[in-house]
């Protein structure tokens, strides 16, 4: 009897409540201004799926029929250069979405997407998404706003890669990550799942050795603190003003 009760308690303690799709959609920028009844309509056509670290979700140039929204976890968006090097364009976390370009123009995927941290996604098929755009014009307005923001980030990334020195490239990459996946705590900002040094090098357009050297210099200056794959910018506003 005792073992049976213990077994039931263990099951109850290890059970995790599923994420409420409607509550989650409210946090996604392109859906955030919609009424709850409208979000319930979207939730009906959105299906969840789990992906695990190093899973490749999308491949550049393949046909695309699905919008992906990150419910939890982390992915990297990348392309491969002509000489075979990976160039990481962005790291995405909770509330971010990808795959929208193929849905809008019907053409192939423009980048690769790989899981950095075990993730759960909401998937919306192209036909359903296009119907939602017609039914709720506010989604289209919000989508344009998000795409404009991404274009500005891309311009800033091109500038940092072409004009800045090694320190500038690395700090610009840390600021991009801070904006994309960082969490504020008082004056500090924590990046809890810092990409590997090779991934950081692929983002910054530099080498692993340069990444290591610059981060160590920032640590020595007491501008950042690093423990494992967690990095904390100790005074984020000061850091941003100095290195933007």
N, C-alpha and C positions, 0 to 999 in steps of 0.2 A: 504493500500500500504506500509506504513512504517513497519507494523508488518511483512509483507511478506518479505521485504528486510532484516529486522533484522533476520528473521528466516533463510534465505539463508546464511547470514554472519556467524551466529552461526554454521551452518553445515560446512561451509568452515573452520572455525577456529578450530573445534573439529576433523576434519578429519586428520588422521595420515598417512603419506606415508608408504606403505609397504616396508619392507626391501628387497633390491635388492639381490636376491640369489647369483648371480654371484659375485658381489662385496663382499658379506659376505664370500663365499667359499674361496676367495683369502686370507682371514685372518685365515683360519683354517689350522693348521700346516701340516696336511697330504696332503692338496691340494695346499698349498701356492706356490709351484714351478711350477705349471702347467700353460700353456698358456691360455689366455682368451677363445679361441675357445674350449679348452678341458673342462674348467670350465662350459661353456654353455652346453656341453654334460652332465656333471654331474647334473647340475641344472634341466635338463629335467626329471631325475629320482628321484629327491629329492622333497619331499612333506612336507609342513609346517603344524604344529599342535600346538595348545595352550594347556597348562596345568596350573592348578591353585594351589595355596599354599595348601600343605598337600595331594595333589593328589599322589597316588602311581603309578609310571610309570612302574617299573619292580619289579617282585617278585623273590627272590632266588629260584632256582630249577625249574622254569617254562621254557618251551621251548622258544627259542629266534630266531627271524627271521628278526630283524630290527636293524640298526645302528642309534643312536640318536646323533645329534649335537646341542649344546645349542646356539641358536641365541641370546637370551637375557634371563635374570632371573638367577635362582640359584637352584641347586639340591644337595642332599647329597647321597653318596654311603655308604651303611651300610650292616652289617650282624648281625645276632642274635646268641649270644653265647649259649652254652648248658644250662646255668642256666637262660636263658631268657633275658639277658641284651643286649641292642643294642650297637654295636661297630661301630662307624663311621670311615670309611676308607678314605674318601675324600669329599671335597666340590668342586663342579664344577660350572663354570660360562661361560660367552660368549666365544665361540670358542672351548670349550672342547667337547669331544665326549665320549660316553660310549655304551656298548652293543657289542663291536667288537669281544670279545672272542667267543661268541656263533656263530657268523657269520663265524669265521675262523675254529672252530673245530666241529660245529654242535651239541654241547652239551648244557645242560641247563644253565640258567643264574647263575652267581657265586655270585651275591649280589642283595640287594634291592636298588631301586632308588626312592627317595621321593622329591617332590618339596618343597623347602624352600621359594621361592619367585616366584610369577607368572611368567611363562616362555613360550617362543615359541621355538619349536624344528624343525629342519629339519630331516626327516626320510628317510632312504634309505633301501630298502628291500635287503635281503641277496643275492638273485640271481643277482640283479643289481650291488651290491657291488663287488661280486666275478668277474663279467664281467669287472668292472672298474679296478680291480687289474690286470687282464690279459691285458687289453687294455692300461693301463698306469702304467708300472712297478715302476715309481717314487713314486706312492702312497704307494706301498708295502714297499719301502725303508724308506719313511717318517714314516710309521706306525711302523716299527721295531724300529726306533729311539725313537718314542714316548713311546712305550712299555718298552724299556730299561730305559728311564727316570722314568717311573712309578715304575719299579722294584727297582731302586736306592732309590726312595722316600720311598717305602715300607720297605727296609732295614734300612733306617734312622729312620723310625717310630718304628720299632721293637726295635732298639737300645735305643731310647728315653724312650720307655715304660718299658724296662727291666733294664736299667742302671741308669737312672736319678732320682733325688729326685723330690718332688712335684713341686717346682719352675721350675725345668728343664723340666718336662713334660708339664706344662702349657705354658712356653715360646716356647718350641718346637712346640706346637700346634698353637700358634699365628704366628710363622714363616712359618708354612705350609700354613696357611690361607693367610698370606701376599703374599706368592709366587703364590698361586692359584687364589686369587680374589682381591688382594690388588692393589691400584692405587697410583703411585708416584706423589708427589707434592713437588718440591725442595728436601730437605733432609728427608722430612716426608713421611710416607706411611699410606694411609687410607684404612681401611676395613669398607666399608659403610654399610654392612648388616651382622654384626657379629651374628653368630648362638647363640641360647639361651644358658644359663649357663648349662642346662642339656645336650645339644648337644655338647658343649665344653668338658664337663666331659666325655661324651661317646667317644670323639676323643682322649682325654688325658689319659683315663684309670684311672680316679680319681673321686672325688665327686664334687657336685655343691658347697659345702662349701669351698673346696680347690680352685676351680676356682675363687670364689668371693674373698677369702683371698689373693691369689697371685696377681690378677689383682689390688686389692686395694693397695697392697704393691708397685706394679709398678707405680701406679698413684702417691702415696706418694713420690716416688723417682723421679717423673717427667720424667719417661721414656715413659709413655703412657698417653693419654688423652681419656676419654670415655664420650660420651654423647648419651643417648638412646642406640640404637643398632649400633652406630658408634664408632669405636676405631681407634685412630691415634697413630702410633709409631713415637715419636717425632724426633728421630735420628736413622733412620733405619739401616744404616751401622754399627753404634756403637752397636745397639741392637743385630744385627745379629752376630757380632764378639764376643760379650760377652756371648751369649746364644746358639750359634750353637754347 
